[in-house]
Amino acid sequence: MSDLQAPLRPKRKWAWVDFFVQFRWIVVIFVVLPISFTIYFLTYLGDIRSEWKSYKQRQKEHDENVLKVIKRLKERNPSKDGLVCTARKPWIAVGMRNVDYKRARHFEVDLSAFRNVLEIDTQRKIARVEPLVNMGQITRVTCPLNLALAVVAEFDDLTVGGLINGYGIEGSSHIFGLFSDTVVAYEIVLANGQLVRATQDNEYSDLFYAIPWSQGTLGLLVAAEIKLIDIKEYMRLTYKPVVGNLKEIAQAYSDSFAPRFGGLDEPGAIPERVPEFVETMIYTPTEAVCMTGRYASKAEAKMKGNVINEVGWWFKPWFYQHAQKALKKGEFVEYIPTRQYYHRHTRSIYWEGKLILPFADQFWFRFLLGWLMPPKISLLKATQGEAIRNYYHDMHVIQDMLVPLYKVGDALEWVHHEMEVYPIWLCPHRLYKSPVKSMIYAEPGFEHQRRQGDTPYSQMYTDVGVYYAPGPVLRGEVFDGSEAVRRMENWLIENHGFQPQYAVSELSEKKFWTMFDAGHYDYCRRKYGAVGTFMSVYYKSKKGRKTEKEVKEAEQAIVEAPIAEVDEPVDY
């Protein structure tokens, strides 16, 4: 796509819902922010209380809670009760898609007690945690030990269970892969109430490879063991401005972490020329800032002449705006406390905070009320109502496009032409070649092409994060958000890309299973009795209300389909 001229669009007529959206900040300031802060504080107290308990006590409570889950599942009458789902309220989920599947009749299992860090094994470098442990909670425990998860998703509220069953990425994913790639064991309660531990080399290895992206439709996750890595107290971050067209920006981004002469070929190694953290933010079609980081000791950070920036303070400029300064001042380096760096996008919700509270990035607001930020996404969803929710679906974009690294330039041009959303977030991640063909998988034959960033065992992908109001909406022009998402999904299918399921999807069932591979997932659903107990991942992700009738008909079709004679996971 060489023509970057966006199509001309007619002006959109003003509707009453525009008025409520424009002045929604009043509700956010006087209702959402105070309640959010209270919830954050109470949650923090609960986490501290949990940390005071011994690991032995936490394990005892965990075992008791697992027995409650098993008992609850065994109480279900398949002929009378609906499909199983958690008892969490639909609006609590951080994802943007509507959790409409819970509006149909369902059988609830309460997992709200599963929010403890069960063990930090400093010898094995493993964290064993329950599914509702969030990123803020676990970094508070591990960072003082100079340890961290290999992949720490940016938002404090993101939970281990959501990142495993769904999608999780961070600036270290070009080395370690997605969040689920760093898990070494899952503890799952199956449909029949059996508790199993799945690893990549035990009898449940097929289940181990099927869990990621399954949205909790194979069983109930009650604990996970996740890799820890050694870290240092600070992140040495380099901000490098890039000026050029979108293809040139894409190439500069690729060069920032994947040198064209190689450097990512050693399994488990981190070559010196490859940074430990990478992200790029594109502010206009011709301007971007590439950021690369590596861990640094306190002694290095405090050396004379080095600049330390504690971005975590409430009055500090929002991180994306701070990084943008590189476009004027040129390349610069600073040191950020590691835990503050991990959560650098939390306070501003990337740049979505600018839409929610248009003046929240101003110094006076940051200084006086910045300590209340961010509003909880779950409360924003709970207070928006049906009309505003539909407005955001049509007039707002929150999508991630996972595309091969060599197609990032094409993806950026497509987004500019179809959506005109800026800023855009770029974050690379490995897509590993696994023993089975899971729901997402690398391009066939990628290991022979050996394009920039690829290795014999992984293909380099990039998350193109598109979060904001499209240009046409900001100009008051007509914009069909649903149709734009459909075109985006078609583009991803054509280019071997993937759409994380937290986002609003317009995919039909046929196209959903064209984008994702159903083979191994369906095999595990049948083998472990999930069919008829848990809703399938498509119907859980599908936009709109799910009726019990259509879900049961879809489940019955799976039951009646011929079952492949497969004793071992299918290779690809």
C-alpha positions as CSV (number, residue, x, y, z in Angstrom):
1,M,0.0,0.0,0.0
2,S,1.8,3.1,-1.2
3,D,-0.9,5.7,-1.1
4,L,-1.2,7.0,2.4
5,Q,-3.9,9.5,1.6
6,A,-6.9,8.7,3.9
7,P,-10.3,8.5,2.2
8,L,-12.6,11.5,2.3
9,R,-15.5,11.0,4.6
10,P,-18.8,12.9,5.1
11,K,-19.5,14.8,8.3
12,R,-21.2,12.8,11.1
13,K,-24.5,14.1,12.6
14,W,-24.3,15.0,16.3
15,A,-26.3,12.6,18.5
16,W,-27.3,12.9,22.2
17,V,-24.8,10.2,23.2
18,D,-22.0,12.5,22.0
19,F,-23.0,14.9,24.8
20,F,-22.7,12.2,27.5
21,V,-19.3,11.1,26.1
22,Q,-18.0,14.6,26.0
23,F,-18.9,15.3,29.6
24,R,-18.3,11.8,31.0
25,W,-15.2,13.2,32.8
26,I,-17.6,14.6,35.4
27,V,-18.7,11.1,36.4
28,V,-15.1,9.8,36.2
29,I,-13.7,12.5,38.5
30,F,-16.4,12.5,41.2
31,V,-17.4,8.8,41.1
32,V,-15.0,6.5,39.3
33,L,-11.7,7.9,40.6
34,P,-12.6,8.0,44.3
35,I,-14.1,4.5,44.1
36,S,-11.1,3.2,42.1
37,F,-8.7,4.6,44.6
38,T,-10.6,3.0,47.5
39,I,-10.6,-0.4,45.7
40,Y,-6.9,-0.1,44.9
41,F,-6.2,0.7,48.6
42,L,-8.3,-2.1,50.0
43,T,-6.8,-4.6,47.5
44,Y,-3.4,-3.4,48.5
45,L,-4.2,-4.1,52.2
46,G,-5.5,-7.5,51.3
47,D,-2.3,-8.3,49.4
48,I,-0.1,-7.1,52.3
49,R,-2.2,-9.3,54.6
50,S,-1.6,-12.3,52.3
51,E,2.2,-11.5,52.2
52,W,2.3,-11.7,56.0
53,K,1.1,-15.3,55.9
54,S,3.6,-18.0,55.7
55,Y,3.9,-20.0,52.4
56,K,2.7,-23.0,54.4
57,Q,-0.5,-21.2,55.4
58,R,-1.2,-19.9,51.9
59,Q,-0.8,-23.4,50.6
60,K,-3.2,-24.8,53.1
61,E,-5.8,-22.2,52.1
62,H,-5.1,-22.9,48.5
63,D,-5.8,-26.6,49.0
64,E,-9.0,-25.9,50.8
65,N,-10.2,-23.6,48.0
66,V,-9.3,-26.1,45.3
67,L,-11.5,-28.7,47.2
68,K,-14.4,-26.2,47.1
69,V,-14.0,-25.8,43.4
70,I,-14.0,-29.6,42.9
71,K,-17.0,-30.0,45.1
72,R,-18.9,-27.2,43.2
73,L,-18.1,-28.8,39.8
74,K,-19.4,-32.2,41.0
75,E,-22.7,-30.5,42.1
76,R,-23.5,-29.6,38.6
77,N,-26.2,-31.4,36.8
78,P,-25.4,-31.4,33.1
79,S,-29.0,-31.9,32.1
80,K,-30.3,-29.0,34.2
81,D,-27.5,-26.5,34.8
82,G,-25.9,-24.2,32.2
83,L,-22.3,-24.3,31.1
84,V,-19.6,-23.6,33.6
85,C,-18.1,-20.2,34.0
86,T,-16.5,-18.2,36.8
87,A,-18.7,-16.1,39.2
88,R,-16.8,-12.9,38.4
89,K,-19.1,-10.1,37.3
90,P,-19.0,-9.4,33.6
91,W,-17.8,-5.8,34.0
92,I,-14.9,-6.7,36.2
93,A,-12.8,-8.1,33.3
94,V,-10.1,-5.8,32.0
95,G,-10.6,-6.7,28.4
96,M,-12.7,-4.5,26.1
97,R,-15.0,-7.2,24.6
98,N,-18.4,-7.6,26.1
99,V,-18.7,-10.6,28.5
100,D,-22.1,-11.3,27.1
101,Y,-21.8,-15.0,27.5
102,K,-22.6,-14.6,31.2
103,R,-26.0,-13.3,30.3
104,A,-27.1,-16.7,29.2
105,R,-28.0,-19.3,31.9
106,H,-24.7,-20.6,33.4
107,F,-23.3,-22.5,36.3
108,E,-21.0,-20.3,38.4
109,V,-17.8,-21.4,40.1
110,D,-16.3,-18.9,42.5
111,L,-12.6,-18.4,42.1
112,S,-12.4,-15.0,43.9
113,A,-10.2,-16.5,46.7
114,F,-7.4,-17.5,44.3
115,R,-5.3,-14.3,44.7
116,N,-2.2,-15.4,46.6
117,V,1.5,-15.7,45.7
118,L,2.0,-19.3,46.9
119,E,5.8,-19.5,46.7
120,I,8.8,-17.7,45.3
121,D,11.5,-20.4,44.8
122,T,14.7,-18.4,44.5
123,Q,16.7,-21.6,43.8
124,R,14.7,-22.9,40.9
125,K,13.8,-19.3,39.8
126,I,10.0,-20.2,39.8
127,A,7.0,-18.2,41.1
128,R,4.0,-20.3,42.0
129,V,0.9,-18.1,42.0
130,E,-2.8,-18.3,41.9
131,P,-4.7,-17.0,38.8
132,L,-6.0,-13.7,40.3
133,V,-2.6,-12.5,41.3
134,N,-2.0,-9.3,39.3
135,M,1.2,-7.8,38.0
136,G,1.4,-5.0,40.6
137,Q,1.2,-7.6,43.3
138,I,3.8,-9.9,42.0
139,T,6.4,-7.2,41.2
140,R,6.0,-5.8,44.7
141,V,7.0,-9.3,46.0
142,T,9.8,-10.1,43.5
143,C,11.6,-6.9,42.7
144,P,13.1,-6.5,46.3
145,L,14.7,-9.9,45.7
146,N,16.1,-8.7,42.4
147,L,13.9,-11.2,40.6
148,A,11.0,-10.7,38.2
149,L,8.8,-12.6,35.9
150,A,10.4,-13.0,32.5
151,V,7.5,-11.1,31.0
152,V,5.8,-8.5,33.1
153,A,2.7,-7.0,31.4
154,E,2.5,-3.3,31.9
155,F,-0.8,-2.7,33.7
156,D,-1.0,-3.4,37.5
157,D,-4.5,-4.9,37.2
158,L,-3.7,-7.6,34.6
159,T,-3.9,-11.0,36.3
160,V,-1.9,-14.2,35.8
161,G,-5.0,-16.1,34.8
162,G,-6.0,-13.6,32.1
163,L,-2.5,-13.4,30.7
164,I,-2.3,-17.2,30.5
165,N,-5.7,-18.0,29.2
166,G,-5.7,-14.9,27.0
167,Y,-2.8,-12.8,25.9
168,G,0.2,-11.1,27.6
169,I,3.2,-9.3,26.2
170,E,5.9,-6.9,27.4
171,G,9.1,-5.3,26.0
172,S,11.1,-8.4,26.9
173,S,8.9,-10.7,24.7
174,H,11.4,-10.5,21.8
175,I,13.6,-12.7,24.1
176,F,11.2,-14.7,26.2
177,G,8.0,-14.9,24.0
178,L,4.5,-14.2,25.2
179,F,3.5,-14.4,28.9
180,S,2.2,-18.0,28.4
181,D,5.6,-19.0,27.0
182,T,7.2,-18.4,30.4
183,V,4.9,-20.8,32.3
184,V,6.4,-24.1,33.2
185,A,3.4,-25.7,34.8
186,Y,-0.4,-25.3,35.0
187,E,-2.6,-26.7,37.8
188,I,-6.1,-27.2,36.2
189,V,-9.3,-28.6,37.6
190,L,-10.9,-30.5,34.7
191,A,-14.6,-30.8,33.9
192,N,-14.9,-34.0,35.9
193,G,-13.4,-32.3,39.0
194,Q,-10.0,-33.9,38.6
195,L,-7.0,-31.7,39.6
196,V,-4.0,-32.2,37.2
197,R,-0.6,-30.6,36.8
198,A,0.3,-30.0,33.1
199,T,3.9,-29.5,32.0
200,Q,5.5,-29.7,28.6
201,D,6.9,-33.2,29.2
202,N,4.5,-35.0,31.5
203,E,1.3,-37.0,30.6
204,Y,-0.7,-33.8,30.3
205,S,1.7,-32.2,27.8
206,D,-1.1,-31.9,25.2
207,L,-3.1,-29.9,27.7
208,F,-0.1,-27.7,28.5
209,Y,0.1,-26.6,24.9
210,A,-3.6,-26.1,24.5
211,I,-4.2,-23.8,27.5
212,P,-2.8,-20.5,26.1
213,W,-5.5,-18.5,24.2
214,S,-8.2,-20.9,25.3
215,Q,-10.0,-18.4,27.5
216,G,-10.6,-20.9,30.3
217,T,-12.6,-23.2,28.1
218,L,-10.6,-26.4,28.9
219,G,-10.7,-26.3,32.6
220,L,-10.3,-24.0,35.6
221,L,-6.8,-22.7,36.2
222,V,-6.1,-22.7,40.0
223,A,-2.3,-22.1,40.0
224,A,0.7,-21.7,37.7
225,E,4.4,-22.0,38.0
226,I,6.2,-19.2,36.1
227,K,9.8,-18.5,35.2
228,L,11.7,-15.8,37.2
229,I,14.8,-14.1,35.9
230,D,17.5,-12.1,37.7
231,I,17.1,-8.3,37.4
232,K,18.9,-5.2,38.7
233,E,17.5,-2.1,40.5
234,Y,17.3,0.1,37.4
235,M,16.5,0.1,33.7
236,R,18.9,2.0,31.5
237,L,16.6,3.4,28.8
238,T,17.7,4.9,25.5
239,Y,15.2,7.1,23.6
240,K,16.0,7.4,19.9
241,P,13.9,9.6,17.6
242,V,13.0,8.4,14.2
243,V,11.8,10.6,11.3
244,G,10.6,9.1,8.0
245,N,7.7,7.4,6.4
246,L,5.9,4.5,8.0
247,K,8.1,1.9,6.2
248,E,11.2,3.6,7.3
249,I,9.9,3.8,10.9
250,A,9.1,0.1,10.7
251,Q,12.7,-0.7,9.6
252,A,14.2,1.5,12.3
253,Y,12.1,-0.3,14.9
254,S,13.3,-3.7,13.6
255,D,16.9,-2.6,13.6
256,S,16.6,-1.4,17.2
257,F,16.5,-4.9,18.5
258,A,17.1,-7.4,15.7
259,P,20.3,-6.4,13.9
260,R,20.2,-7.5,10.2
261,F,23.5,-9.4,10.7
262,G,21.9,-11.7,13.4
263,G,22.1,-11.8,17.1
264,L,19.0,-13.7,18.2
265,D,20.3,-17.2,17.2
266,E,21.4,-18.6,20.6
267,P,18.6,-20.4,22.5
268,G,18.3,-19.1,26.0
269,A,21.1,-16.5,25.5
270,I,20.9,-12.7,25.4
271,P,23.6,-11.5,23.0
272,E,25.2,-8.2,24.1
273,R,24.0,-6.3,21.0
274,V,20.3,-7.3,21.7
275,P,18.6,-5.0,24.2
276,E,16.6,-6.6,27.1
277,F,13.6,-4.3,26.6
278,V,12.1,-2.9,23.4
279,E,9.2,-0.7,22.5
280,T,8.4,1.9,19.9
281,M,5.7,4.6,19.9
282,I,4.6,6.2,16.6
283,Y,3.2,9.7,17.2
284,T,2.5,10.7,13.6
285,P,2.9,9.1,10.1
286,T,6.4,10.5,10.1
287,E,7.6,10.6,13.7
288,A,8.4,7.9,16.2
289,V,10.6,7.2,19.2
290,C,12.3,3.8,19.6
291,M,13.2,2.8,23.2
292,T,15.6,0.1,24.2
293,G,16.5,-0.8,27.7
294,R,18.9,-3.0,29.7
295,Y,19.0,-3.7,33.4
296,A,21.5,-1.6,35.4
297,S,22.7,-1.7,39.0
298,K,22.1,1.1,41.5
299,A,25.8,1.9,41.5
300,E,25.7,2.5,37.8
301,A,22.5,4.5,37.9
302,K,24.0,6.8,40.6
303,M,27.2,7.5,38.8
304,K,28.0,11.1,38.3
305,G,26.3,12.5,35.2
306,N,23.6,9.9,34.9
307,V,20.0,11.0,35.0
308,I,17.5,9.1,37.2
309,N,13.8,9.5,36.3
310,E,11.3,8.1,38.8
311,V,8.4,7.9,36.4
312,G,6.2,6.2,39.0
313,W,5.4,9.4,41.0
314,W,1.9,10.7,40.5
315,F,2.9,14.2,39.4
316,K,5.4,13.0,36.7
317,P,4.5,13.5,33.0
318,W,2.8,10.6,31.4
319,F,5.4,8.2,30.0
320,Y,4.3,8.4,26.4
321,Q,4.5,12.2,26.5
322,H,7.8,12.1,28.2
323,A,9.2,9.8,25.5
324,Q,7.9,12.1,22.8
325,K,10.4,14.8,24.0
326,A,13.1,12.9,22.1
327,L,11.6,14.2,18.9
328,K,12.7,17.7,19.9
329,K,15.8,17.1,22.2
330,G,17.2,14.2,20.2
331,E,18.5,10.9,21.5
332,F,19.0,10.7,25.3
333,V,19.5,8.1,28.1
334,E,18.1,7.9,31.6
335,Y,17.8,5.4,34.4
336,I,14.3,4.4,35.7
337,P,13.7,2.3,38.8
338,T,12.9,-1.2,37.5
339,R,9.5,-1.7,39.1
340,Q,8.4,1.8,38.0
341,Y,9.5,1.0,34.5
342,Y,7.5,-2.2,34.4
343,H,4.3,-0.2,35.2
344,R,5.2,2.9,33.1
345,H,1.9,2.9,31.2
346,T,-0.5,2.1,34.1
347,R,-1.3,5.7,35.2
348,S,-2.2,7.0,31.8
349,I,-3.6,3.6,30.5
350,Y,-1.1,4.1,27.6
351,W,-2.7,7.3,26.1
352,E,-6.4,6.3,26.7
353,G,-6.4,8.5,29.8
354,K,-6.3,11.6,27.5
355,L,-9.7,10.6,26.1
356,I,-11.2,9.7,29.5
357,L,-10.0,12.9,31.2
358,P,-8.8,15.4,28.5
359,F,-7.0,17.5,31.1
360,A,-5.5,14.8,33.3
361,D,-2.1,15.1,31.6
362,Q,-1.8,18.8,32.7
363,F,0.6,19.6,35.5
364,W,-2.1,21.1,37.8
365,F,-4.2,17.9,37.6
366,R,-1.3,15.6,38.0
367,F,-0.1,17.5,41.0
368,L,-3.5,17.8,42.7
369,L,-5.3,14.6,41.7
370,G,-2.7,12.5,39.8
371,W,-2.5,10.2,42.9
372,L,-6.0,9.0,42.1
373,M,-5.1,7.8,38.7
374,P,-5.7,5.5,37.0
375,P,-9.5,4.8,37.0
376,K,-10.2,1.1,37.1
377,I,-11.1,-0.1,33.7
378,S,-13.8,-2.3,35.2
379,L,-15.5,0.7,36.8
380,L,-15.3,2.6,33.6
381,K,-17.2,-0.3,31.9
382,A,-19.6,-0.6,34.8
383,T,-20.6,3.1,34.6
384,Q,-20.8,3.6,30.8
385,G,-24.2,2.0,30.0
386,E,-25.3,0.3,26.8
387,A,-25.5,3.4,24.6
388,I,-22.0,4.6,25.6
389,R,-20.6,1.1,25.2
390,N,-22.0,0.9,21.7
391,Y,-20.6,4.4,20.9
392,Y,-17.1,3.2,21.9
393,H,-17.4,0.1,19.8
394,D,-18.3,2.3,16.7
395,M,-16.2,5.4,17.4
396,H,-13.2,4.1,19.2
397,V,-10.5,1.5,18.5
398,I,-8.7,-0.8,21.0
399,Q,-7.1,-3.5,19.1
400,D,-3.8,-5.3,18.9
401,M,-2.6,-6.7,15.5
402,L,0.0,-9.5,15.9
403,V,1.9,-9.6,12.6
404,P,5.2,-11.1,11.4
405,L,8.0,-8.6,11.9
406,Y,8.7,-8.2,8.2
407,K,5.0,-7.1,7.6
408,V,5.0,-4.3,10.3
409,G,5.4,-1.6,7.6
410,D,2.4,-2.9,5.7
411,A,0.4,-3.1,8.9
412,L,1.2,0.5,9.7
413,E,0.2,1.7,6.3
414,W,-3.0,-0.2,6.5
415,V,-3.9,1.3,10.0
416,H,-3.1,4.8,8.7
417,H,-5.3,4.4,5.6
418,E,-8.2,2.7,7.4
419,M,-8.2,4.1,10.9
420,E,-5.7,7.0,11.3
421,V,-5.1,6.2,14.9
422,Y,-2.1,7.7,16.7
423,P,-0.1,7.1,18.8
424,I,0.6,3.5,17.8
425,W,2.5,1.0,20.1
426,L,5.0,-1.5,18.7
427,C,6.3,-4.4,20.8
428,P,8.1,-7.4,19.4
429,H,7.6,-11.0,20.5
430,R,8.9,-14.4,19.6
431,L,6.4,-17.0,18.3
432,Y,7.9,-20.3,19.1
433,K,7.8,-23.4,17.0
434,S,6.2,-25.9,19.5
435,P,5.8,-29.7,19.3
436,V,2.1,-29.3,18.4
437,K,0.2,-26.8,16.3
438,S,-1.6,-24.6,18.9
439,M,-4.2,-21.9,18.3
440,I,-1.5,-19.4,17.2
441,Y,1.5,-20.7,15.2
442,A,4.3,-19.4,13.1
443,E,4.2,-19.2,9.3
444,P,5.0,-22.6,7.8
445,G,8.6,-22.7,6.6
446,F,9.7,-19.5,8.4
447,E,12.9,-21.2,9.6
448,H,14.1,-21.6,6.0
449,Q,13.5,-17.9,5.2
450,R,15.5,-16.6,8.1
451,R,14.2,-13.1,7.9
452,Q,15.3,-10.4,10.3
453,G,14.7,-11.4,13.9
454,D,13.8,-15.0,13.1
455,T,15.7,-18.0,14.5
456,P,15.5,-21.8,13.6
457,Y,13.1,-22.2,16.6
458,S,11.0,-19.0,16.6
459,Q,9.5,-16.4,14.2
460,M,9.6,-12.8,15.3
461,Y,6.2,-11.1,15.5
462,T,5.1,-7.7,16.5
463,D,2.2,-6.4,18.5
464,V,0.9,-3.3,16.6
465,G,-1.2,-1.7,19.4
466,V,-4.0,0.6,18.0
467,Y,-5.6,2.4,20.9
468,Y,-7.4,5.7,20.5
469,A,-10.2,7.6,18.7
470,P,-9.6,7.3,14.9
471,G,-8.8,10.5,13.0
472,P,-12.2,10.7,11.3
473,V,-14.0,10.6,14.6
474,L,-11.7,13.4,16.0
475,R,-12.6,15.4,12.9
476,G,-16.3,14.8,13.3
477,E,-16.5,12.6,10.2
478,V,-18.5,9.4,9.6
479,F,-16.6,6.3,10.8
480,D,-17.9,2.7,11.0
481,G,-15.9,1.0,13.8
482,S,-17.4,-2.4,13.3
483,E,-16.7,-2.4,9.6
484,A,-13.1,-1.2,10.2
485,V,-12.5,-4.0,12.6
486,R,-13.9,-6.5,10.1
487,R,-11.5,-5.2,7.5
488,M,-8.7,-5.4,10.0
489,E,-9.5,-9.0,10.8
490,N,-9.6,-9.9,7.1
491,W,-6.2,-8.3,6.7
492,L,-4.8,-10.3,9.6
493,I,-6.1,-13.5,8.1
494,E,-4.5,-12.7,4.8
495,N,-1.2,-11.9,6.4
496,H,-1.0,-14.7,8.9
497,G,-1.7,-12.3,11.8
498,F,-3.7,-12.8,15.0
499,Q,-6.1,-10.7,17.0
500,P,-6.0,-11.1,20.8
501,Q,-9.4,-12.1,22.2
502,Y,-9.6,-9.4,24.9
503,A,-10.7,-7.0,22.1
504,V,-14.1,-6.6,20.4
505,S,-14.2,-9.1,17.5
506,E,-16.5,-9.1,14.5
507,L,-15.3,-12.6,13.3
508,S,-17.8,-15.2,12.2
509,E,-17.1,-18.7,13.5
510,K,-15.7,-19.7,10.1
511,K,-13.3,-16.8,10.0
512,F,-12.4,-17.2,13.6
513,W,-11.2,-20.7,12.9
514,T,-9.4,-19.5,9.8
515,M,-7.4,-17.1,11.8
516,F,-6.8,-19.6,14.7
517,D,-6.1,-23.3,14.4
518,A,-8.8,-25.5,16.0
519,G,-7.2,-28.9,15.7
520,H,-5.3,-29.4,18.9
521,Y,-7.7,-27.2,20.9
522,D,-10.7,-29.3,19.8
523,Y,-8.8,-32.5,20.5
524,C,-8.1,-31.5,24.1
525,R,-11.7,-30.3,24.6
526,R,-12.9,-33.7,23.7
527,K,-10.2,-35.7,25.5
528,Y,-10.6,-33.8,28.8
529,G,-14.4,-33.6,28.8
530,A,-14.7,-29.8,28.3
531,V,-17.3,-30.1,25.6
532,G,-20.7,-29.8,27.2
533,T,-19.2,-28.3,30.4
534,F,-17.3,-25.2,29.3
535,M,-18.3,-22.9,26.5
536,S,-16.0,-23.0,23.4
537,V,-13.5,-20.2,22.9
538,Y,-15.3,-18.8,19.9
539,Y,-18.7,-18.4,21.7
540,K,-16.9,-17.0,24.7
541,S,-15.2,-14.4,22.5
542,K,-18.1,-13.7,20.1
543,K,-19.5,-10.2,20.1
544,G,-23.1,-9.9,21.3
545,R,-25.4,-11.8,23.5
546,K,-25.0,-15.6,23.5
547,T,-28.2,-17.6,23.8
548,E,-28.1,-20.9,25.6
549,K,-29.7,-22.5,22.5
550,E,-27.1,-21.5,20.0
551,V,-24.3,-22.4,22.4
552,K,-25.7,-25.9,23.1
553,E,-26.3,-26.5,19.3
554,A,-22.7,-25.6,18.6
555,E,-21.5,-27.9,21.4
556,Q,-23.6,-30.7,20.1
557,A,-22.1,-30.3,16.6
558,I,-18.7,-30.8,18.1
559,V,-19.8,-33.9,20.0
560,E,-21.3,-35.4,16.9
561,A,-18.3,-34.6,14.6
562,P,-16.1,-37.6,13.9
563,I,-13.3,-37.9,16.5
564,A,-9.8,-38.3,15.0
565,E,-7.9,-41.2,16.2
566,V,-5.1,-39.3,17.9
567,D,-3.2,-40.7,20.9
568,E,-0.4,-38.1,20.8
569,P,-0.3,-34.4,20.1
570,V,-0.3,-33.6,16.4
571,D,3.0,-32.4,15.0
572,Y,3.2,-29.7,12.5
